[in-house]
Amino acid sequence: MNARKSVQELLDFIDASPSPWHAVTSIKTHLEIWKFQELSETQIWNLQPNQRYYVVRDDSSIIIFVTGKQAVAETGYKIIGAHTDSPGLRLKPKAAFGTDGLIRLGVEMYGGAILATFTDRDLSLAGQVNYQTPTGKLITQQLKFPQALLRLPNLAIHMNRHVNEQGLKLDKQTELPLILATLKSQLPKDYLHNLIAQALAINPEQILSWEFNVYDTQAGTFWGAEQEFYANSQLDNLASCHAAIMALLNESVLDNEATLVCALFDHEEVGSETAKGADGNFLTAILQRIADSYDTATEAYQRALANSFMLSVDMAHAYQPNFPYAYETQHKVYMNQGPVIKINANQRYASASVGTAKFMQWCQQASVPYQQYSHHSNIACGSTIGPMSAAKLGVKTVDIGSPMWAMHSIRESAGVLDHYYLIKVLKQFLNSP
């Protein structure tokens, strides 16, 4: 696979995945092609060596694994962790209201989105709807409106004369509601319910609840004079999810001594402390059950963890030369120059020197360049699922990721070569002795 082809597949994946629920569905489509077997947490498992499995929790977190030839107590787990959610706007439960001849939808900020980037975009809704059949059966169904359904028009510069000097500031309560339609005779609530019901071919009265993500309808694209960059929404962190599954979906993983795990969590952008987040028990529960399938001895699981290694894969901040003051001078990382090892003395990233050295070796073995990043000391550093997963599991963990621009914008950019490099080194990690 060449770099451009791998990124085109990534863009197609993101365009098909406008919400965490859709992302997991897209991932499942890939897994089914490769004959992965879905497991339920409510059932008894009968795992076999060198077989492919996956488990979904609450529709938007997924753990994929390939069992190894040897018991995990002897070989440990090789784990890749990432997250399926991205910052943005979510629809409120009673979203629709009418004022000044318009129907608007109330939204809530999800995570740390750059709100100004949501203005003047062709927005729509994607998520899942819960409704009941005439017999009372509860159905959960995904829904994506493909058309541009919503907009957040900017205030004209004639009424906001200082916007270019002071930046665009939006009040989260009063200035974020999105315009949906012209207000006519129909009640705003009925209008929204009818819109959803029509898309699902059900009666509006059947709808009970929903979760909707606001997404940008513009498709991903290559850009730059030599098309060396690409842009899309949700690169943070669907690019890492895509790289992880591409590294796992090949025949060589079936000949591995160790058990390989790809854990993709929802709710990272809001702290991960949920039932399906990385700070919940999802990963620990699945790893425990895998260990028990090989050996029920009391110490087997703990021995497995002691033999394990995890790569926490999230995006990294590429140097943007228009804003040199925001970067640590000695740790600038650049587009198309390889995956980034992220290091923070206060453990906002989980990387330590021994694990960092091992990742450098995997890069060398895969003929992939690598970079090191440290955050500007006067600016608060973000974090990842790395530190919390390392703390829960006691597993050596390194935080890595591809460099990108405009993290948490609705339109982010990254380098074509970097996605290709990331897939290569993740394959090397999974297949290394």
Order of alpha helices (4+ residues) and beta strands (2+ residues): alpha-alpha-beta-beta-beta-alpha-beta-beta-beta-beta-beta-alpha-beta-alpha-beta-beta-beta-alpha-beta-alpha-alpha-beta-beta-beta-alpha-beta-alpha-beta-beta-beta-alpha
